[in-house]
């Protein structure tokens, strides 16, 4: 159970990870899950559009021009204005060329994006060389291209640009033109202070790049996981729509079946009973009437919910969830009943009755599946209810949750299956993508539930996952009348 979040959903769940793969299989042979899980961090592709990098460079061009001209004219500092404007003009010409040569919406290959961001580092380094090197307060801008790369490019590109920025900062600390200052005076900062500036720039570069990369990665993981969840829900919607299709089929087939029945009756009137075709016509008529009865039944079921299957007591719901996993060899005990402190004459002692919700079955099925996967000898399912809430706890005697991952349980793509269950197969299917629990948690929370996960207290061992609903959210007999 140490990796409750990594388990792929199997057998009893209405829609599993493999169903998502089947839904998303495209012409290129990639499955839906592979398409969802691919990202710039893993595949070496770039997510940076040409328009984005061109706009960022125009902002840099305008800012650099205003700064250089302002320092030269307003502050009256001596600096090589011609060379500085020439370096800035190179960036402007490059932008004009790119906008003419390529469409603005084009996504750059990683190598091209890295080259352009590398050019920005070198262009800024050239400006800094002409205006005081590392002593120039605008040295901190070396961080910008590396930050852009960290949030959009693969790790190799970011490391390359980071190394280039550190190299430029190191060279600028010793080789540069004088820092522009008042006429007749010069400003030379102490070497120790310059070294401190270098250390500050490098530290800032590393910290901001790591932070930007981490935030971008988490945002993409969440987006990809939500896309996978939407695929599951779309499949559930397709299954729910079958009732409507059945009603439409019944309506559409009713007329031709009536025609067949009428024709069969007319033929039977014209033929004597000892005709060799009499038995065939009798069979044809009976089968046509049987088809009409079946379609009539489907129509009634589509218009009126089946009260036997659409409503079920909590104990029956749990048995439906647990039953497919009893064949795996791990004993599963189910204990249901009112809370111990509930008064004997309380109306709340009645067992909650809920609608048969595929999302709830999916979520609870994932939890019991993981409990069985990681249990050593037994699994226990305990359900308790009182006036205000209904709780279901899944308890196993396995190794428990890995402490380093416990705080992140519920996030997409967090998987510790190979750590928590070393005796399980180590192939790709057993390791999973870490989406099973995320999808289950999302569907359970949509039903109004709240999940809590923890390890059992010593001397007991194993994991405990508890799902808690407000009673009104689960018990349809307790629900408000307007629901």
Secondary structure, DSSP 8 states (H G I E B T S, - for coil): -TTGGG----TTSSS-HHHHHHHH--TTS--HHHHHH--HHHH-----BHHHHHHHHHHHHHHHHHHHHHHHHTS-----HHHHHHHHHHHHHHHHHHHHHS-TT-B--HHHHHHHHHHHHHHHHHHHHHTTGGGSGGGGGHHHHHHHHHHHS-HHHHHHHHHHHHHHHHHHTTS------STT------HHHHHHHHHHHHHHHHHHHHHHHHHHHHHHHHHHHHHHHHHHHHHHHHHHTHHHHHHHHHHHHHHHHHHHHHHHHHHHHHS-TTSTTHHHHHHHHHHHHHHHHHHHHHHHHHHS--HHHHEEEHHHHHHHHHHTTGGGSSEEEEEEEE-TTS-TT-GGGS--EEE--HHHHHHHHHHHHHHHHH-SSEEEEEEEE-SSEEEEEEEE-SS---HHHHTTTTSTT---HHHH-TTS--SHHHH--S-HHHHHHHHHHHTTEEEEEEE--TTS-SEEEEEEEEHHHH-TTTS-TT-
